[in-house]
Amino acid sequence: MARVFLVLGLQGLFTKPASGENHIMFDKANQMYRNKMFDSAAGLYQQLMNDGYRSPDLYYNAGNAL
């Protein structure tokens, strides 16, 4: 049981809850990517990372946009 709490606690250290603003920016970056505006999308993904937003989808999409 203690391991479960430890894992959940550690997970909280490496993730940041998405704010509404970050979610909107992430959606905008995804739309740019779909429209083949890769440089613009990559810039927004980078800005999200610089702002502290953490998400596996963010890292995946940012890598694909480069």
N, C-alpha and C positions, 0 to 999 in steps of 0.2 A: 504494500500500500504506500509506503514511503517513497518507493521508486516512481510511482505514478505522479505523486506530487512534485517530485524532483524534476521529472521530465516536463510536466506542465509548466513549472516555474522557469526552467531553462528556455522553453519555447517562447515564453513571454519576453525574454531578454532579446531575442533575435527577430521578433516581429513587432510591427507598429500598426495599430489599428488604422484602417483607412478612414480618412476624413472625407466629407462630401466633396470638398474641393479637389483632393487627390483623385477621387474616383472619377470626377468629371474630366480632369486632365488625362487620366489613364485612358478613358474612353475616346478622347480627342486624339491622342497619340495612336490608338488602335485604328481609328478611322483614317488617319493620315497614312498609316502603314498599308491599309487595304487599298488606298488610292495611289499606291506606289510612290508616296512622298517620304522615302526612307530616311533622308537626312533630317527632315523636320520631325519625324516620329522619334528618331534616335535622340534628338535634342530634348524633346519632352520627357522621354524615358530617363535620360540622364538627370534632368531637373528633378524628377520625382525621386530618384535615388539620392541626389544631393540634399533634398528636403527630408530625408529619413524614411521615406515610404519603402516598405519591405514586402515583397511578394514574389513567390516563385514565377508567377506569370509575368511579372515585370522584368525579371532577369532573362527569361526565355525570349520575350518579345524584343527586349533591348538588344540581345545578342543577334537575333535574326534581322534586325533593322540595320546592322552595321555592314 
